[in-house]
Amino acid sequence: MVAERTTAGATSMIGGGDTLSAISKLGIEDKFTFVSTGGGAMLDFLAQGTLPGIEALNDSKA
């Protein structure tokens, strides 16, 4: 359903190793706007706008 909506113009993001494995087996990886292997990290980034590793890199530039 998400792949169909993406094909129709919607933006989609999916993530997680099991999800990636499933869409890979179905051969529909190219039907999504963004695919992440890190499901939990992707959700944290979407919710918080950053991740600890990104913050550490930003702090080291100061």
N, CA, C and O atoms as a Tinker XYZ file with bonds, in Angstrom:
   248  protein
     1  N      0.818000   -1.182000    0.000000    73     2
     2  CA     0.000000    0.000000    0.000000    64     1     3
     3  C      0.874000    1.262000    0.000000    63     2     4     5
     4  O      0.597000    2.208000   -0.738000    81     3
     5  N      1.919000    1.276000    0.819000    73     3     6
     6  CA     2.820000    2.429000    0.860000    64     5     7
     7  C      3.544000    2.582000   -0.472000    63     6     8     9
     8  O      3.697000    3.694000   -0.977000    81     7
     9  N      3.986000    1.472000   -1.035000    73     7    10
    10  CA     4.667000    1.515000   -2.332000    64     9    11
    11  C      3.738000    2.072000   -3.407000    63    10    12    13
    12  O      4.174000    2.856000   -4.250000    81    11
    13  N      2.487000    1.687000   -3.388000    73    11    14
    14  CA     1.528000    2.194000   -4.363000    64    13    15
    15  C      1.335000    3.700000   -4.216000    63    14    16    17
    16  O      1.275000    4.421000   -5.211000    81    15
    17  N      1.239000    4.171000   -2.978000    73    15    18
    18  CA     1.068000    5.609000   -2.736000    64    17    19
    19  C      2.306000    6.384000   -3.174000    63    18    20    21
    20  O      2.199000    7.493000   -3.697000    81    19
    21  N      3.476000    5.799000   -2.959000    73    19    22
    22  CA     4.722000    6.452000   -3.373000    64    21    23
    23  C      4.763000    6.573000   -4.890000    63    22    24    25
    24  O      5.142000    7.615000   -5.424000    81    23
    25  N      4.378000    5.519000   -5.576000    73    23    26
    26  CA     4.328000    5.538000   -7.033000    64    25    27
    27  C      3.364000    6.618000   -7.526000    63    26    28    29
    28  O      3.550000    7.182000   -8.605000    81    27
    29  N      2.332000    6.900000   -6.724000    73    27    30
    30  CA     1.344000    7.916000   -7.085000    64    29    31
    31  C      1.788000    9.327000   -6.695000    63    30    32    33
    32  O      1.060000   10.291000   -6.932000    81    31
    33  N      3.003000    9.460000   -6.087000    73    31    34
    34  CA     3.523000   10.786000   -5.781000    64    33    35
    35  C      3.761000   11.089000   -4.318000    63    34    36    37
    36  O      4.303000   12.147000   -3.998000    81    35
    37  N      3.377000   10.202000   -3.423000    73    35    38
    38  CA     3.600000   10.438000   -1.994000    64    37    39
    39  C      5.072000   10.208000   -1.639000    63    38    40    41
    40  O      5.779000    9.477000   -2.334000    81    39
    41  N      5.520000   10.829000   -0.566000    73    39    42
    42  CA     6.861000   10.593000   -0.035000    64    41    43
    43  C      6.754000    9.511000    1.026000    63    42    44    45
    44  O      5.861000    9.552000    1.872000    81    43
    45  N      7.668000    8.538000    0.984000    73    43    46
    46  CA     7.606000    7.439000    1.942000    64    45    47
    47  C      8.973000    7.164000    2.547000    63    46    48    49
    48  O     10.004000    7.328000    1.895000    81    47
    49  N      8.960000    6.743000    3.800000    73    47    50
    50  CA    10.165000    6.327000    4.506000    64    49    51
    51  C      9.846000    5.035000    5.234000    63    50    52    53
    52  O      8.866000    4.946000    5.973000    81    51
    53  N     10.678000    4.048000    5.018000    73    51    54
    54  CA    10.519000    2.790000    5.734000    64    53    55
    55  C     11.871000    2.408000    6.312000    63    54    56    57
    56  O     12.911000    2.813000    5.794000    81    55
    57  N     11.855000    1.629000    7.384000    73    55    58
    58  CA    13.123000    1.280000    7.982000    64    57    59
    59  C     13.066000    0.033000    8.834000    63    58    60    61
    60  O     12.004000   -0.421000    9.259000    81    59
    61  N     14.246000   -0.501000    9.064000    73    59    62
    62  CA    14.401000   -1.682000    9.894000    64    61    63
    63  C     14.889000   -2.854000    9.068000    63    62    64    65
    64  O     14.492000   -3.028000    7.916000    81    63
    65  N     15.741000   -3.643000    9.660000    73    63    66
    66  CA    16.323000   -4.782000    8.957000    64    65    67
    67  C     15.305000   -5.766000    8.429000    63    66    68    69
    68  O     15.419000   -6.232000    7.296000    81    67
    69  N     14.303000   -6.090000    9.244000    73    67    70
    70  CA    13.277000   -7.043000    8.800000    64    69    71
    71  C     12.433000   -6.464000    7.675000    63    70    72    73
    72  O     12.069000   -7.171000    6.736000    81    71
    73  N     12.121000   -5.168000    7.774000    73    71    74
    74  CA    11.353000   -4.513000    6.720000    64    73    75
    75  C     12.147000   -4.497000    5.429000    63    74    76    77
    76  O     11.614000   -4.803000    4.362000    81    75
    77  N     13.425000   -4.139000    5.522000    73    75    78
    78  CA    14.286000   -4.109000    4.341000    64    77    79
    79  C     14.378000   -5.491000    3.703000    63    78    80    81
    80  O     14.333000   -5.615000    2.479000    81    79
    81  N     14.504000   -6.514000    4.515000    73    79    82
    82  CA    14.565000   -7.886000    4.012000    64    81    83
    83  C     13.285000   -8.252000    3.266000    63    82    84    85
    84  O     13.335000   -8.864000    2.198000    81    83
    85  N     12.147000   -7.878000    3.828000    73    83    86
    86  CA    10.862000   -8.212000    3.207000    64    85    87
    87  C     10.686000   -7.505000    1.871000    63    86    88    89
    88  O     10.287000   -8.133000    0.891000    81    87
    89  N     10.980000   -6.199000    1.816000    73    87    90
    90  CA    10.778000   -5.502000    0.541000    64    89    91
    91  C     11.814000   -5.927000   -0.491000    63    90    92    93
    92  O     11.560000   -5.878000   -1.694000    81    91
    93  N     12.982000   -6.344000   -0.012000    73    91    94
    94  CA    14.007000   -6.853000   -0.928000    64    93    95
    95  C     13.543000   -8.159000   -1.575000    63    94    96    97
    96  O     13.700000   -8.355000   -2.780000    81    95
    97  N     12.973000   -9.045000   -0.765000    73    95    98
    98  CA    12.452000  -10.317000   -1.290000    64    97    99
    99  C     11.319000  -10.092000   -2.281000    63    98   100   101
   100  O     11.143000  -10.861000   -3.226000    81    99
   101  N     10.548000   -9.020000   -2.053000    73    99   102
   102  CA     9.456000   -8.690000   -2.966000    64   101   103
   103  C      9.947000   -7.932000   -4.201000    63   102   104   105
   104  O      9.219000   -7.789000   -5.183000    81   103
   105  N     11.192000   -7.447000   -4.139000    73   103   106
   106  CA    11.765000   -6.721000   -5.265000    64   105   107
   107  C     11.180000   -5.337000   -5.479000    63   106   108   109
   108  O     11.069000   -4.868000   -6.612000    81   107
   109  N     10.804000   -4.685000   -4.382000    73   107   110
   110  CA    10.159000   -3.372000   -4.519000    64   109   111
   111  C     10.930000   -2.256000   -3.805000    63   110   112   113
   112  O     10.341000   -1.244000   -3.426000    81   111
   113  N     12.237000   -2.436000   -3.621000    73   111   114
   114  CA    13.032000   -1.422000   -2.930000    64   113   115
   115  C     12.936000   -0.057000   -3.609000    63   114   116   117
   116  O     12.947000    0.975000   -2.938000    81   115
   117  N     12.844000   -0.052000   -4.915000    73   115   118
   118  CA    12.807000    1.201000   -5.674000    64   117   119
   119  C     11.454000    1.898000   -5.616000    63   118   120   121
   120  O     11.290000    2.969000   -6.202000    81   119
   121  N     10.493000    1.319000   -4.928000    73   119   122
   122  CA     9.155000    1.896000   -4.835000    64   121   123
   123  C      8.990000    2.816000   -3.631000    63   122   124   125
   124  O      7.880000    3.275000   -3.364000    81   123
   125  N     10.065000    3.096000   -2.896000    73   123   126
   126  CA    10.013000    3.931000   -1.708000    64   125   127
   127  C     10.970000    5.102000   -1.862000    63   126   128   129
   128  O     11.993000    4.987000   -2.537000    81   127
   129  N     10.646000    6.217000   -1.246000    73   127   130
   130  CA    11.491000    7.399000   -1.332000    64   129   131
   131  C     12.776000    7.213000   -0.549000    63   130   132   133
   132  O     13.851000    7.575000   -1.026000    81   131
   133  N     12.678000    6.650000    0.656000    73   131   134
   134  CA    13.843000    6.464000    1.518000    64   133   135
   135  C     13.721000    5.141000    2.244000    63   134   136   137
   136  O     12.676000    4.833000    2.816000    81   135
   137  N     14.790000    4.359000    2.222000    73   135   138
   138  CA    14.836000    3.073000    2.908000    64   137   139
   139  C     16.021000    3.089000    3.862000    63   138   140   141
   140  O     17.149000    3.351000    3.442000    81   139
   141  N     15.779000    2.810000    5.146000    73   139   142
   142  CA    16.835000    2.805000    6.147000    64   141   143
   143  C     16.964000    1.417000    6.761000    63   142   144   145
   144  O     15.964000    0.753000    7.032000    81   143
   145  N     18.213000    0.982000    6.979000    73   143   146
   146  CA    18.411000   -0.299000    7.659000    64   145   147
   147  C     18.220000   -0.148000    9.164000    63   146   148   149
   148  O     18.004000   -1.143000    9.856000    81   147
   149  N     18.294000    1.062000    9.679000    73   147   150
   150  CA    18.158000    1.321000   11.115000    64   149   151
   151  C     16.767000    1.804000   11.457000    63   150   152   153
   152  O     16.525000    3.010000   11.486000    81   151
   153  N     15.865000    0.910000   11.713000    73   151   154
   154  CA    14.480000    1.288000   11.998000    64   153   155
   155  C     14.326000    2.141000   13.242000    63   154   156   157
   156  O     13.691000    3.194000   13.201000    81   155
   157  N     14.904000    1.692000   14.354000    73   155   158
   158  CA    14.789000    2.441000   15.606000    64   157   159
   159  C     15.488000    3.783000   15.527000    63   158   160   161
   160  O     14.964000    4.791000   16.000000    81   159
   161  N     16.664000    3.797000   14.933000    73   159   162
   162  CA    17.404000    5.053000   14.779000    64   161   163
   163  C     16.645000    6.012000   13.872000    63   162   164   165
   164  O     16.609000    7.215000   14.130000    81   163
   165  N     16.041000    5.489000   12.815000    73   163   166
   166  CA    15.270000    6.345000   11.921000    64   165   167
   167  C     14.101000    6.977000   12.654000    63   166   168   169
   168  O     13.831000    8.166000   12.484000    81   167
   169  N     13.407000    6.197000   13.466000    73   167   170
   170  CA    12.286000    6.735000   14.238000    64   169   171
   171  C     12.753000    7.778000   15.240000    63   170   172   173
   172  O     12.097000    8.806000   15.411000    81   171
   173  N     13.885000    7.527000   15.908000    73   171   174
   174  CA    14.432000    8.513000   16.841000    64   173   175
   175  C     14.775000    9.809000   16.121000    63   174   176   177
   176  O     14.484000   10.895000   16.623000    81   175
   177  N     15.391000    9.702000   14.952000    73   175   178
   178  CA    15.750000   10.892000   14.188000    64   177   179
   179  C     14.503000   11.670000   13.772000    63   178   180   181
   180  O     14.475000   12.896000   13.879000    81   179
   181  N     13.487000   10.978000   13.305000    73   179   182
   182  CA    12.254000   11.651000   12.904000    64   181   183
   183  C     11.571000   12.328000   14.092000    63   182   184   185
   184  O     11.019000   13.419000   13.954000    81   183
   185  N     11.609000   11.689000   15.245000    73   183   186
   186  CA    10.957000   12.244000   16.434000    64   185   187
   187  C     11.741000   13.395000   17.051000    63   186   188   189
   188  O     11.152000   14.366000   17.526000    81   187
   189  N     13.081000   13.291000   17.045000    73   187   190
   190  CA    13.902000   14.265000   17.760000    64   189   191
   191  C     14.665000   15.215000   16.843000    63   190   192   193
   192  O     15.150000   16.249000   17.302000    81   191
   193  N     14.779000   14.894000   15.575000    73   191   194
   194  CA    15.486000   15.749000   14.635000    64   193   195
   195  C     16.997000   15.612000   14.669000    63   194   196   197
   196  O     17.703000   16.324000   13.955000    81   195
   197  N     17.496000   14.709000   15.486000    73   195   198
   198  CA    18.936000   14.484000   15.580000    64   197   199
   199  C     19.195000   13.124000   16.212000    63   198   200   201
   200  O     18.268000   12.440000   16.646000    81   199
   201  N     20.454000   12.746000   16.258000    73   199   202
   202  CA    20.882000   11.510000   16.912000    64   201   203
   203  C     22.146000   11.803000   17.711000    63   202   204   205
   204  O     22.844000   12.767000   17.399000    81   203
   205  N     22.467000   11.007000   18.730000    73   203   206
   206  CA    23.662000   11.262000   19.534000    64   205   207
   207  C     24.942000   11.359000   18.708000    63   206   208   209
   208  O     25.795000   12.199000   18.990000    81   207
   209  N     25.083000   10.519000   17.705000    73   207   210
   210  CA    26.290000   10.566000   16.864000    64   209   211
   211  C     26.395000   11.863000   16.083000    63   210   212   213
   212  O     27.488000   12.401000   15.909000    81   211
   213  N     25.262000   12.367000   15.611000    73   211   214
   214  CA    25.258000   13.638000   14.889000    64   213   215
   215  C     25.610000   14.774000   15.841000    63   214   216   217
   216  O     26.374000   15.674000   15.492000    81   215
   217  N     25.050000   14.727000   17.042000    73   215   218
   218  CA    25.362000   15.756000   18.036000    64   217   219
   219  C     26.850000   15.750000   18.404000    63   218   220   221
   220  O     27.458000   16.809000   18.563000    81   219
   221  N     27.426000   14.562000   18.535000    73   219   222
   222  CA    28.861000   14.466000   18.859000    64   221   223
   223  C     29.703000   15.088000   17.746000    63   222   224   225
   224  O     30.695000   15.762000   18.022000    81   223
   225  N     29.316000   14.867000   16.505000    73   223   226
   226  CA    30.039000   15.489000   15.377000    64   225   227
   227  C     29.876000   17.003000   15.401000    63   226   228   229
   228  O     30.835000   17.734000   15.156000    81   227
   229  N     28.671000   17.475000   15.693000    73   227   230
   230  CA    28.437000   18.914000   15.775000    64   229   231
   231  C     29.250000   19.547000   16.909000    63   230   232   233
   232  O     29.801000   20.636000   16.748000    81   231
   233  N     29.323000   18.860000   18.056000    73   231   234
   234  CA    30.074000   19.374000   19.206000    64   233   235
   235  C     31.573000   19.444000   18.897000    63   234   236   237
   236  O     32.270000   20.343000   19.367000    81   235
   237  N     32.058000   18.490000   18.106000    73   235   238
   238  CA    33.493000   18.475000   17.814000    64   237   239
   239  C     33.891000   19.606000   16.854000    63   238   240   241
   240  O     35.069000   19.952000   16.765000    81   239
   241  N     32.927000   20.176000   16.144000    73   239   242
   242  CA    33.206000   21.277000   15.231000    64   241   243
   243  C     33.302000   22.620000   15.966000    63   242   244   245
   244  O     33.839000   23.592000   15.434000    81   243
   245  N     32.781000   22.660000   17.180000    73   243   246
   246  CA    32.739000   23.940000   17.934000    64   245   247
   247  C     34.088000   24.364000   18.452000    63   246   248
   248  O     34.203000   25.407000   19.095000    81   247
